[in-house]
Amino acid sequence: MIQLTLATNKEAHPEYSDNQIAQALGLLPLWVAEHVGNDDDTDLVQFMEDRYGFGKLYKFEGEVNEDGDYVSKDDTDLPYMGRMITKHGYAYFYEYGIVALPQPDGTHFITRMD
């Protein structure tokens, strides 16, 4: 069974408490936890899009590096604020409503959900 705990990145964000980070991330970790708890084969991106309710999620350019940072050309690397394990790897949550959702092929679908 996967533990549905949000792990916060206090090293990159020492100015915030765990509670402040969880509040800043809003519903996104709860929705990922709900999807993981369903323990079915539904697509995480589609699940998040359905929960979000504001139309299609658009994939951002960039990638998640081995430290969990969101790396995009011409932008400063963005360290994650929180992460949660899924059956396909970690879902990462960043400032600005950016989320990286793990895919079965080992990549991440990176989008903004604010």
VOPAGU-2260 file (C-alpha; in pm, 1 decimal, decimal comma):
REM VOPAGU-2260
SITE   aa  ch    i         X         Y         Z
SITE  MET   A    0       0,0       0,0       0,0
SITE  ILE   A    1     127,0     347,3     -87,7
SITE  GLN   A    2     147,4     596,5     200,1
SITE  LEU   A    3     -51,3     908,0     108,7
SITE  THR   A    4     168,7    1160,8     286,5
SITE  LEU   A    5     277,8    1496,3     148,8
SITE  ALA   A    6     653,6    1530,6     197,9
SITE  THR   A    7     758,4    1895,2     218,5
SITE  ASN   A    8    1088,6    2033,5      91,8
SITE  LYS   A    9    1199,6    2235,4     394,0
SITE  GLU   A   10    1557,4    2247,4     265,8
SITE  ALA   A   11    1452,9    2458,2     -33,8
SITE  HIS   A   12    1180,6    2648,3     154,8
SITE  PRO   A   13    1303,9    2697,4     514,4
SITE  GLU   A   14    1094,8    3012,9     555,4
SITE  TYR   A   15     770,7    2809,2     559,0
SITE  SER   A   16     636,3    2559,2     808,8
SITE  ASP   A   17     499,1    2225,4     687,2
SITE  ASN   A   18     149,4    2357,2     751,5
SITE  GLN   A   19     213,5    2672,7     547,6
SITE  ILE   A   20     343,0    2465,7     256,3
SITE  ALA   A   21      40,2    2235,5     270,2
SITE  GLN   A   22    -191,4    2537,2     273,4
SITE  ALA   A   23      -7,3    2701,0     -17,4
SITE  LEU   A   24     -49,9    2387,8    -229,4
SITE  GLY   A   25    -424,3    2388,1    -175,5
SITE  LEU   A   26    -629,3    2098,1    -308,1
SITE  LEU   A   27    -368,5    1959,2    -547,7
SITE  PRO   A   28    -209,8    1710,1    -303,5
SITE  LEU   A   29    -555,0    1604,9    -183,5
SITE  TRP   A   30    -661,1    1526,3    -539,6
SITE  VAL   A   31    -343,3    1324,6    -603,0
SITE  ALA   A   32    -403,1    1136,6    -276,3
SITE  GLU   A   33    -761,7    1069,0    -383,5
SITE  HIS   A   34    -642,0     928,5    -716,5
SITE  VAL   A   35    -379,4     710,1    -550,2
SITE  GLY   A   36    -633,6     591,6    -293,1
SITE  ASN   A   37    -871,4     484,7    -569,1
SITE  ASP   A   38    -608,6     226,7    -668,3
SITE  ASP   A   39    -740,6     189,5   -1021,1
SITE  ASP   A   40    -595,5     232,2   -1367,3
SITE  THR   A   41    -741,2     574,9   -1443,1
SITE  ASP   A   42    -509,4     836,1   -1591,5
SITE  LEU   A   43    -377,1    1081,6   -1331,2
SITE  VAL   A   44    -375,5    1377,1   -1573,5
SITE  GLN   A   45    -737,4    1313,1   -1673,5
SITE  PHE   A   46    -834,7    1269,5   -1309,0
SITE  MET   A   47    -673,3    1603,0   -1215,8
SITE  GLU   A   48    -834,5    1775,9   -1514,4
SITE  ASP   A   49   -1175,6    1645,1   -1408,7
SITE  ARG   A   50   -1123,7    1761,4   -1048,5
SITE  TYR   A   51    -990,7    2100,6   -1161,4
SITE  GLY   A   52   -1299,6    2175,7   -1367,1
SITE  PHE   A   53   -1158,5    2468,2   -1566,3
SITE  GLY   A   54   -1097,9    2294,1   -1896,9
SITE  LYS   A   55    -803,8    2116,3   -2052,1
SITE  LEU   A   56    -467,0    2100,4   -1878,0
SITE  TYR   A   57    -185,4    2212,2   -2105,7
SITE  LYS   A   58     155,0    2048,4   -2089,7
SITE  PHE   A   59     443,6    2283,2   -2012,9
SITE  GLU   A   60     785,9    2254,6   -2168,0
SITE  GLY   A   61    1064,0    2143,1   -1936,5
SITE  GLU   A   62    1130,1    1845,1   -1715,4
SITE  VAL   A   63    1179,8    1730,1   -1360,2
SITE  ASN   A   64    1543,6    1667,5   -1270,1
SITE  GLU   A   65    1673,9    1401,1   -1030,8
SITE  ASP   A   66    1632,8    1640,5    -734,7
SITE  GLY   A   67    1267,8    1705,8    -819,8
SITE  ASP   A   68    1334,0    2058,3    -949,7
SITE  TYR   A   69    1125,3    2183,9   -1240,3
SITE  VAL   A   70    1377,0    2277,3   -1511,2
SITE  SER   A   71    1266,5    2486,9   -1806,8
SITE  LYS   A   72    1471,5    2663,0   -2072,6
SITE  ASP   A   73    1533,5    3032,7   -2000,1
SITE  ASP   A   74    1389,8    3005,9   -1645,9
SITE  THR   A   75    1549,7    2959,4   -1307,8
SITE  ASP   A   76    1513,7    2603,2   -1175,6
SITE  LEU   A   77    1214,9    2576,4    -944,0
SITE  PRO   A   78    1256,3    2349,3    -639,4
SITE  TYR   A   79     949,4    2154,5    -535,9
SITE  MET   A   80     753,5    2257,7    -227,7
SITE  GLY   A   81     599,8    1916,1    -171,8
SITE  ARG   A   82     587,2    1570,9    -324,4
SITE  MET   A   83     374,0    1261,1    -297,2
SITE  ILE   A   84     443,6     909,0    -418,1
SITE  THR   A   85     216,7     747,0    -677,4
SITE  LYS   A   86     241,4     412,5    -852,8
SITE  HIS   A   87     435,3     582,0   -1136,2
SITE  GLY   A   88     674,3     786,2    -919,2
SITE  TYR   A   89     655,7    1117,1    -739,6
SITE  ALA   A   90     402,1    1389,4    -808,7
SITE  TYR   A   91     576,2    1722,5    -743,9
SITE  PHE   A   92     410,6    2046,9    -636,5
SITE  TYR   A   93     572,7    2385,8    -695,5
SITE  GLU   A   94     506,5    2751,3    -635,1
SITE  TYR   A   95     271,5    2930,6    -876,7
SITE  GLY   A   96      31,2    2635,4    -894,9
SITE  ILE   A   97     271,7    2428,6   -1104,0
SITE  VAL   A   98     242,8    2052,9   -1068,0
SITE  ALA   A   99     439,4    1765,6   -1224,2
SITE  LEU   A  100     230,2    1451,2   -1258,6
SITE  PRO   A  101     421,3    1123,7   -1310,0
SITE  GLN   A  102     342,4     921,3   -1620,1
SITE  PRO   A  103     374,1     545,9   -1682,1
SITE  ASP   A  104     670,6     606,9   -1917,1
SITE  GLY   A  105     876,9     772,6   -1639,8
SITE  THR   A  106     823,8    1130,9   -1757,9
SITE  HIS   A  107     611,9    1401,1   -1595,3
SITE  PHE   A  108     316,2    1594,6   -1730,8
SITE  ILE   A  109     392,4    1944,8   -1607,6
SITE  THR   A  110     111,9    2199,9   -1593,5
SITE  ARG   A  111     -28,7    2487,6   -1394,7
SITE  MET   A  112    -342,4    2448,1   -1185,4
SITE  ASP   A  113    -413,0    2775,9   -1006,7
